[in-house]
């Protein structure tokens, strides 16, 4: 609490008790660093200054503003929650931790953050920064990736938080973990807690916290058929039950290996009702890699010119739709697709 006023970063959501602004910042900063998330926060709070504005926006527009942040289910949940707050709560956020937990996409951490920062409720936040500080200072060797450890850490955090300033304490301990007690190079030499810190006193700073490794990411091979005719390119909206739900990409053939033989490529185009133009020079295949939390996507983009536009029947069956270059840039897309368009489709 003494350290925080001297070292805290000046961030816009720390100058408000508006639960909407606080909630927005917490959703954006989940699994996102402050440096990356800050421009998105400023964009959202400017574009949608109230929860009513966000609730009324089309989902595609919200996803377009989110583009590049990843974990797109956060954006869809955020949009749904805004509609829930407007529809079920009259546009006013619930004022207690228990009620906030009833909102879609609002878990224990986010509910605690809103309840303490906006309403002064005495409930401790528990994020990666807090886990790390508590594990090192108190010498807790429980695996922070194990769900069973949460209660242990939550009990400790709840015991430490002062009733007089729960919001200040929560901000302070998170900020302490973010810029002082960092994962790889903590500033132990100038740490005000070094004499109390179990990890520092026992040479365990780099052993704590204990976190079991996630499963190795699997590799997927995507072959995108970038079908073009004149000034038109064909794209489709991705469905549910896979990555990038609700975002736009191209016709896709997924394979078990990195290569897609030429006959298979032609067959895939014909299955969509297209015929390749023989008078167009073949464009080089562009390979891009995209790493997600649980899988790696090795993508190859095959730019293909068609003899004639795809007919209505083919479009309906494939889910593809025709877009101009300007329109593709306005669609919500995975950053992998956005990078390809930026490189090739001006």
Secondary structure, 3 states (H helix, E strand, C coil): CHHHHHHCCCCHHHHCCCHHHHHHHHHHHCCCCHHHHHHHHHHHHHHCCCHHHHHHCCHHHHHHHHCCCCCCHHHHHHHHHHHHHHHHHCCCCCCCHHHHCCCCCCCHHHHHHHHHHHHCCCCCCCCHHHHHHHHHHHCCCCCCCCCCHHHHHHHHHHHHCCCCCHHHHHHHHHHHHHHCCCCCCCCHHHCCCCCCCHHHHCCCCCCCCCCCCCCCCEEEEEEEEEEEECCEEEEEECCCCCCCCCCEECEEEEECCCCCCHHHHHHHHHHCCCCECCCCCCCCCEEEEEECCCEEEEEEEEEEEECCCCCHHHHHHHCEEEECHHHHHHCCECHHHHHHHHHHCC
